């Protein structure tokens, strides 16, 4: 069973978890454009930029990721304190 087929059955997978999983696998970070493409291709989740920005903001406020401008693009990375913040949750 493919990842997409599994997610079609379990549609309750929080987008926050998917974002964290992708950022763990890409420690250099992902741009918003790349994140949107990966979420659609790998997980079958289509978000618009506003939805993704909202999810990233919540993750950033909880100290799990940080988002910065690099050139004309926003890039999300795991927070340096990611493990510490996960353990206290």
C-alpha positions in Angstrom: 0.0 0.0 0.0 1.5 3.4 -1.0 1.8 6.3 1.3 -1.0 8.1 -0.7 -3.3 5.2 -0.3 -2.8 5.0 3.4 -3.5 8.8 3.7 -6.6 8.4 1.6 -7.9 6.0 4.3 -6.5 8.1 7.3 -7.4 11.7 6.3 -7.0 12.9 9.9 -3.2 13.1 9.6 -2.5 16.6 10.9 -0.7 18.9 8.5 1.6 19.9 11.3 2.9 16.4 11.6 3.5 16.1 7.9 5.4 19.4 7.9 7.6 18.2 10.8 8.3 14.9 9.1 9.4 16.6 5.9 11.6 19.1 7.8 13.2 16.2 9.8 14.1 14.5 6.5 15.5 17.8 5.1 17.6 19.5 7.8 18.7 22.2 5.4 15.1 23.4 5.3 12.4 23.7 2.7 11.0 26.7 1.0 7.2 27.3 1.1 7.1 26.4 -2.6 9.0 23.2 -2.0 6.9 22.3 1.0 3.6 22.8 -0.9 5.0 20.6 -3.7 6.2 17.8 -1.3 2.9 17.8 0.6 0.9 17.4 -2.6 3.2 14.8 -4.2 4.2 12.7 -1.3 1.1 13.0 0.9 -1.7 14.0 -1.5 -2.4 17.1 0.7 -3.2 20.3 -1.3 -2.9 23.5 0.7 -2.8 27.1 -0.4 -0.1 29.4 0.8 -2.3 31.0 3.5 -3.0 27.6 5.0 0.6 26.6 5.0 1.7 30.0 6.4 -0.9 29.5 9.2 0.4 26.0 10.0 4.1 27.2 10.0 3.2 30.2 12.2 1.6 27.8 14.8 4.7 25.5 14.7 7.0 28.5 15.0 5.0 29.9 18.0 5.4 26.5 19.7 9.2 26.6 19.1 9.3 23.6 16.7 10.3 25.4 13.5 11.7 28.8 12.5 10.9 30.5 9.2 13.2 33.0 7.6 13.4 35.0 4.4 16.2 33.9 2.0 16.1 35.9 -1.1 12.4 36.2 -2.2 11.4 33.0 -0.5 10.4 31.9 3.0 12.4 28.9 4.2 11.2 26.7 7.1 13.7 24.7 9.2 13.5 22.8 12.4 14.2 24.9 15.5 17.6 24.3 17.1 15.6 23.6 20.3 13.3 21.2 18.5 14.1 18.1 20.6 13.9 20.1 23.9 10.5 21.5 22.9 9.2 18.0 21.9 10.2 16.5 25.2 8.4 19.2 27.2 5.1 18.8 25.2 
